[in-house]
Amino acid sequence: MRTSALSRRHLGALAAAASLLALAGGKASAQDSINIGAVLSLTGANATVGEDVRRGVMLGVEHVNAKGGVLGKKINVIVEDSGGNPTTALNAARKLATVDKVPVVMGEYSSGITLPMAQYLVKEGVTHLNINSSSNKVRQLGATSFSLVGLEDYSNRFAASDTYALGLRRVAMIAPNNAYGQGVLEGYKAEFEKLGGKVVTEVLYTAGQSTYRRELQQMARSNPDAYVYTAYGQESAVINREAEELGLRKVPWYAILMTMSLSDTPPAIANGQIGMELGSVQGEAGKAYAEAFKAKYKEGFKTSYTGYGYDGVLMTAAAIEKAQATTPAAIQAALKELGASGYQGVTGLIRFDQDRQRIDPPYDKHKFENGKLAPR
């Protein structure tokens, strides 16, 4: 396949950036860099997703700096690890806001971690960029929070329509017992039952358990047409393994956000599952990003979330250039303007509604076969 001109330019910029010293988490001085922050789950149940997003953030830094930086300076992302813990994430946000004094913080992943962290940032007037959390409660955070990722009202509608179109009518559901999981269970159920389907069992699981057999057996007693679930990587691996052992895979398993739900599940167990996912990359810009990612890391994406981290860096850089300033207020005003007119990212056209949340986010339909995700 012939590489497009955009791909060649994008890859060339990334190659030129290899010699730059402004890496995420670096110690560049205030005189020669513009610092922004990111709080990611680099350890804990969502570490696979967090590392994938960190790689996207790093590529964003390299791309911006290869193009000359921002306002004549290099951009630098200070990355903090939440460990998948709300208190750790909140402490990280405090450090970024008060010690590093960054005007923008990206993150987190789990909505139950994002919400308290972002509430603090909004209170302090720091710009919050939501790059991975989909709880509808994000919409209520306040005027300095922006979402580059679609919220669950969009994803629940998409998943319900998809499962109903597959001929599934009676489903059992399991989701994490947090803001995200509660929103998925309630929202999916409402949308699915509008169409004429029925959620026959609802289970909210507790994070970090060594077994979920009791929850799975509860679901199985309702004899559903299918199991609909969403779960974080390491916990999902336990759920999937035990579902296989209990013989529950005789009917379809439908995963909402497949790369999250299957990131830590062995392929032999994941094979045959169907589901939906965020649209990871779109169009020529997305193809160029995918090529650059594979060239740098010697493998492709493990999840669909990495491009949102990349877009977070580039959209922040574009806002700073537009504002010709690095104050939070100036960046927020510029982000609103960019979101009103539409910003072309690798995840597609990013437009904001009046609450600064992404409009019409992309989603994909997948199946897991031959050891990997494939379109269906």
Summary of the structure (lengths in Angstrom):
residues: 376
radius of gyration: 20.4
end to end distance: 22.7
largest distance: 64.1
contacts: 1417
relative contact order: 0.14
helix: 48%
strand: 20%
